[in-house]
Amino acid sequence: MSEYEIEVDVVVEEPVLAVAALQQAVVAVLQYEGVQPPAGVSLLLTDDAQLQQLNRDFRGYDKPTDVLSFPAGDEPIPGLPGYLGDIAISVPTAQRQAAAAGHALADELLLLTVHGVLHLLGHDHGDADERAVMWQAQGAVLRQLGVDPNKFPLAEEDDQA
């Protein structure tokens, strides 16, 4: 694995999903954060039912959410050098959030992808100081991707598993 390896698994039937743009978002975060290849991330685009199950099983919250991050941990996985972890995104929740905020689903998915990768890299938003650092990084990467970060309402719920 000489470069970044971004695996995207699309479980939902949604024709507007731009997998290449989401892969580019992952790479943009990794580069912004100074992560050198080889490094890998798995991204799952799924539905509310699966996110609710994951949220219940790993966080104890029996409700759907928009994005969950599962860091691989400190020990490398055999055969996967530099594997950083998994991100799961609920496309239906992303659709509702985008509609409520008045922006495109593609932009919401970019936000959730960037947010999830930042969690994999150790960022959090549990307190004001952590949130300021994470939101600054998130905004900088979104701007690199051509997305105005100011159009997103700030989520207060912790989505890290």
Residue frames as qw, qx, qy, qz and C-alpha x, y, z in Angstrom:
[[0.000, 0.892, 0.452, 0.000, 0.00, 0.00, 0.00],
 [0.528, 0.052, 0.025, 0.847, 2.22, 2.82, -1.26],
 [0.105, -0.347, -0.125, -0.924, -0.46, 5.53, -1.25],
 [0.432, -0.010, 0.494, -0.754, -3.60, 6.24, 0.70],
 [0.181, -0.169, -0.922, -0.297, -6.09, 3.42, 0.42],
 [0.394, 0.083, 0.322, -0.857, -9.68, 4.56, 0.76],
 [0.066, -0.213, -0.949, -0.225, -12.29, 1.81, 0.54],
 [0.421, 0.055, 0.151, -0.893, -15.90, 2.94, 0.08],
 [0.006, 0.243, 0.967, 0.071, -18.77, 0.51, 0.52],
 [0.375, -0.013, -0.059, -0.925, -22.13, 1.88, -0.68],
 [0.110, 0.210, 0.955, -0.181, -25.05, -0.06, 0.79],
 [0.320, 0.607, 0.442, -0.578, -27.81, 2.45, -0.03],
 [0.453, 0.475, 0.588, 0.473, -29.34, 3.06, -3.42],
 [0.018, -0.890, -0.151, 0.430, -28.59, 6.70, -4.03],
 [0.722, 0.520, 0.235, 0.391, -27.52, 7.87, -7.49],
 [0.126, 0.952, -0.079, 0.267, -26.08, 11.22, -6.38],
 [0.717, -0.626, 0.220, 0.213, -23.31, 9.76, -4.22],
 [0.513, 0.780, -0.338, 0.117, -19.96, 10.89, -5.57],
 [0.923, -0.318, -0.021, 0.217, -17.61, 8.24, -4.22],
 [0.661, 0.346, -0.064, 0.663, -14.55, 9.87, -5.80],
 [0.078, -0.748, 0.075, -0.655, -15.34, 13.17, -4.03],
 [0.760, -0.619, 0.051, -0.191, -15.60, 11.38, -0.69],
 [0.902, -0.031, -0.022, 0.431, -12.29, 9.62, -1.29],
 [0.376, 0.578, -0.065, 0.722, -10.77, 13.00, -2.13],
 [0.419, -0.776, 0.047, -0.469, -12.16, 14.36, 1.16],
 [0.905, -0.404, 0.011, 0.135, -10.48, 11.56, 3.11],
 [0.746, 0.221, -0.005, 0.628, -7.16, 12.23, 1.38],
 [0.075, 0.752, -0.016, 0.655, -7.52, 15.98, 2.00],
 [0.639, -0.729, 0.073, -0.233, -7.91, 15.39, 5.75],
 [0.924, -0.188, 0.047, 0.330, -4.98, 12.97, 5.86],
 [0.568, 0.438, 0.008, 0.696, -2.76, 15.42, 4.02],
 [0.187, -0.813, 0.005, -0.552, -3.93, 18.38, 6.14],
 [0.749, -0.633, 0.134, -0.141, -3.13, 16.41, 9.29],
 [0.064, 0.743, -0.666, -0.016, 0.27, 15.31, 7.95],
 [0.841, -0.103, 0.519, -0.114, -0.52, 11.59, 7.76],
 [0.148, 0.568, -0.691, -0.421, 1.99, 9.98, 5.43],
 [0.911, 0.165, -0.223, -0.306, 1.19, 6.96, 3.24],
 [0.325, -0.275, -0.803, -0.417, 0.69, 4.16, 3.62],
 [0.245, 0.107, 0.576, -0.773, -2.60, 4.88, 5.37],
 [0.215, -0.251, -0.813, -0.480, -6.04, 3.42, 4.87],
 [0.356, 0.111, 0.442, -0.816, -9.61, 4.25, 5.80],
 [0.007, -0.323, -0.907, -0.270, -12.83, 2.36, 5.20],
 [0.289, 0.111, 0.128, -0.942, -16.01, 4.37, 4.57],
 [0.070, 0.355, 0.930, 0.063, -19.48, 2.81, 4.74],
 [0.315, -0.001, -0.095, -0.945, -22.45, 4.68, 3.24],
 [0.143, -0.247, -0.958, 0.026, -25.52, 3.03, 4.68],
 [0.336, -0.587, -0.461, -0.574, -28.96, 3.63, 6.18],
 [0.382, -0.593, 0.269, -0.656, -30.47, 4.73, 9.48],
 [0.936, -0.278, -0.077, -0.201, -31.13, 1.17, 10.65],
 [0.848, 0.152, -0.290, 0.417, -27.48, 0.18, 10.42],
 [0.181, 0.518, -0.331, 0.768, -26.25, 3.38, 12.07],
 [0.631, -0.529, 0.102, -0.557, -28.80, 2.88, 14.85],
 [0.972, -0.150, -0.172, 0.050, -27.55, -0.67, 15.40],
 [0.648, 0.308, -0.311, 0.623, -23.91, 0.47, 15.47],
 [0.130, -0.590, 0.216, -0.767, -24.77, 3.37, 17.75],
 [0.812, -0.444, 0.012, -0.378, -26.60, 1.01, 20.12],
 [0.961, -0.023, -0.195, 0.194, -23.94, -1.71, 20.05],
 [0.660, 0.224, -0.223, 0.682, -20.89, 0.52, 20.44],
 [0.065, 0.362, -0.203, 0.907, -22.12, 3.64, 22.20],
 [0.081, -0.337, -0.823, 0.449, -25.25, 2.53, 24.06],
 [0.301, 0.355, 0.098, -0.879, -27.54, 4.99, 22.24],
 [0.386, 0.318, 0.858, 0.116, -30.52, 3.26, 20.63],
 [0.361, 0.829, 0.221, -0.366, -31.11, 5.85, 17.93],
 [0.727, 0.486, 0.193, 0.445, -29.78, 6.60, 14.46],
 [0.279, -0.778, 0.113, 0.552, -27.04, 9.17, 14.01],
 [0.530, 0.808, -0.133, -0.219, -25.31, 10.75, 11.04],
 [0.598, 0.577, -0.526, 0.179, -21.71, 9.53, 11.35],
 [0.812, -0.549, 0.199, 0.005, -19.71, 7.16, 13.54],
 [0.405, 0.708, -0.568, 0.111, -15.96, 6.69, 13.61],
 [0.944, -0.319, 0.085, 0.003, -14.18, 3.54, 14.72],
 [0.091, 0.815, -0.572, -0.017, -10.43, 4.11, 15.11],
 [0.842, 0.205, -0.499, 0.009, -8.31, 1.02, 14.44],
 [0.772, -0.629, 0.029, 0.083, -6.33, 1.53, 17.64],
 [0.191, -0.840, 0.482, 0.159, -2.65, 1.57, 18.43],
 [0.590, -0.214, 0.750, 0.209, -1.82, -1.92, 17.19],
 [0.335, 0.399, -0.529, -0.670, -1.41, -2.30, 13.41],
 [0.872, 0.172, 0.311, -0.338, -3.70, -4.81, 11.74],
 [0.525, -0.240, 0.715, 0.395, -1.69, -7.58, 10.03],
 [0.427, 0.367, 0.684, 0.464, -1.65, -7.07, 6.27],
 [0.082, 0.876, 0.372, 0.295, -3.00, -3.52, 6.63],
 [0.509, -0.188, -0.196, 0.817, -0.09, -1.25, 7.53],
 [0.027, -0.008, 0.023, 0.999, -1.29, 2.23, 8.37],
 [0.258, -0.521, -0.719, -0.381, -4.94, 1.25, 8.65],
 [0.042, -0.237, 0.305, -0.922, -6.64, 4.08, 10.54],
 [0.260, 0.241, 0.764, -0.539, -10.17, 2.73, 10.98],
 [0.071, 0.454, 0.807, 0.371, -13.74, 2.78, 9.76],
 [0.211, 0.173, 0.163, -0.948, -16.33, 5.51, 9.25],
 [0.097, 0.455, 0.871, 0.156, -20.06, 4.80, 8.85],
 [0.158, 0.141, 0.000, -0.977, -22.43, 7.45, 7.48],
 [0.339, 0.510, 0.768, -0.187, -26.22, 7.29, 7.30],
 [0.140, 0.170, 0.487, 0.845, -27.18, 8.67, 3.89],
 [0.198, -0.697, -0.617, -0.307, -30.87, 9.18, 4.87],
 [0.415, -0.748, -0.276, 0.438, -29.84, 11.20, 7.93],
 [0.357, -0.237, 0.270, 0.862, -27.42, 13.19, 5.77],
 [0.043, 0.450, 0.617, 0.644, -30.28, 13.84, 3.31],
 [0.306, -0.805, -0.508, -0.012, -32.53, 15.15, 6.10],
 [0.456, -0.619, -0.067, 0.636, -29.78, 17.34, 7.54],
 [0.294, 0.007, 0.424, 0.856, -28.92, 18.78, 4.13],
 [0.075, -0.615, -0.619, -0.483, -32.58, 19.52, 3.39],
 [0.396, -0.797, -0.404, 0.214, -33.09, 21.16, 6.79],
 [0.420, -0.566, 0.098, 0.703, -30.00, 23.34, 6.34],
 [0.473, 0.828, 0.118, -0.276, -30.76, 24.14, 2.69],
 [0.049, 0.695, -0.633, -0.337, -27.63, 22.75, 1.08],
 [0.729, 0.326, -0.520, -0.305, -26.73, 19.84, -1.19],
 [0.959, -0.267, 0.073, -0.061, -26.49, 16.24, 0.00],
 [0.795, 0.379, -0.213, 0.423, -23.02, 16.07, -1.56],
 [0.076, 0.674, -0.358, 0.642, -21.82, 18.88, 0.73],
 [0.717, -0.514, 0.232, -0.409, -23.32, 17.21, 3.80],
 [0.993, 0.002, -0.034, 0.111, -21.59, 13.94, 2.92],
 [0.543, 0.544, -0.310, 0.560, -18.28, 15.79, 2.51],
 [0.298, -0.670, 0.332, -0.593, -18.75, 17.37, 5.94],
 [0.890, -0.343, 0.171, -0.248, -19.56, 14.03, 7.58],
 [0.911, 0.251, -0.159, 0.285, -16.61, 12.35, 5.88],
 [0.286, 0.628, -0.360, 0.628, -14.17, 15.07, 6.97],
 [0.536, -0.587, 0.278, -0.539, -15.63, 14.99, 10.48],
 [0.983, -0.156, 0.028, -0.093, -15.33, 11.21, 10.68],
 [0.776, 0.368, -0.265, 0.438, -11.71, 11.16, 9.51],
 [0.006, -0.676, 0.369, -0.637, -10.78, 13.83, 12.04],
 [0.781, -0.458, 0.227, -0.360, -12.22, 11.59, 14.76],
 [0.974, 0.107, -0.116, 0.160, -10.13, 8.68, 13.46],
 [0.548, 0.490, -0.293, 0.611, -7.07, 10.89, 13.88],
 [0.467, -0.243, -0.586, 0.615, -7.88, 11.67, 17.50],
 [0.116, -0.239, 0.008, -0.964, -9.86, 14.90, 17.25],
 [0.184, -0.519, -0.821, 0.150, -12.91, 15.31, 19.45],
 [0.100, -0.485, -0.128, -0.860, -15.41, 17.99, 20.40],
 [0.522, -0.472, -0.691, 0.167, -16.22, 17.08, 24.00],
 [0.294, -0.726, -0.280, 0.555, -15.29, 20.49, 25.35],
 [0.269, 0.937, 0.080, -0.207, -14.90, 24.00, 23.97],
 [0.183, -0.723, 0.561, 0.359, -11.12, 23.78, 23.46],
 [0.474, -0.008, 0.839, 0.267, -11.29, 20.43, 21.61],
 [0.456, 0.705, 0.539, -0.059, -14.24, 21.68, 19.57],
 [0.128, 0.916, -0.144, -0.353, -12.37, 24.84, 18.52],
 [0.240, -0.497, 0.743, 0.379, -9.39, 22.81, 17.27],
 [0.452, 0.230, 0.847, 0.158, -11.57, 20.25, 15.48],
 [0.382, 0.813, 0.403, -0.176, -13.85, 22.85, 13.89],
 [0.019, 0.823, -0.356, -0.441, -10.82, 24.82, 12.68],
 [0.278, -0.257, 0.854, 0.358, -9.36, 21.73, 10.99],
 [0.420, 0.481, 0.769, -0.012, -12.77, 20.75, 9.61],
 [0.275, 0.885, 0.167, -0.335, -13.33, 24.22, 8.19],
 [0.082, -0.686, 0.553, 0.466, -9.87, 24.40, 6.63],
 [0.324, -0.025, 0.898, 0.297, -10.32, 21.05, 4.86],
 [0.388, 0.664, 0.628, -0.122, -13.84, 21.90, 3.68],
 [0.171, 0.876, -0.102, -0.439, -12.55, 25.18, 2.23],
 [0.195, -0.436, 0.762, 0.436, -9.82, 23.20, 0.39],
 [0.313, 0.263, 0.898, 0.164, -12.61, 21.07, -1.07],
 [0.064, -0.215, -0.405, -0.886, -14.51, 24.17, -2.21],
 [0.406, -0.609, -0.662, -0.163, -17.23, 23.95, 0.45],
 [0.113, -0.593, 0.211, -0.769, -18.14, 26.87, 2.72],
 [0.374, -0.132, -0.844, 0.362, -18.00, 25.49, 6.30],
 [0.144, 0.040, 0.357, -0.922, -20.22, 28.31, 7.56],
 [0.573, -0.076, -0.369, -0.728, -23.32, 26.80, 5.99],
 [0.618, -0.153, -0.771, 0.021, -23.35, 23.85, 8.39],
 [0.565, -0.707, 0.070, -0.418, -25.02, 24.08, 11.79],
 [0.125, 0.509, -0.788, 0.324, -22.57, 22.97, 14.46],
 [0.803, -0.247, -0.511, -0.180, -23.39, 19.49, 15.78],
 [0.317, -0.655, 0.490, -0.480, -23.08, 19.13, 19.52],
 [0.948, -0.184, 0.165, -0.201, -23.63, 15.37, 19.75],
 [0.222, -0.594, 0.754, 0.174, -20.52, 13.25, 20.07],
 [0.879, 0.335, -0.092, -0.327, -20.35, 10.73, 17.25],
 [0.278, 0.561, -0.776, 0.070, -17.14, 8.90, 18.08],
 [0.926, -0.217, -0.230, -0.207, -17.52, 5.22, 18.91]]
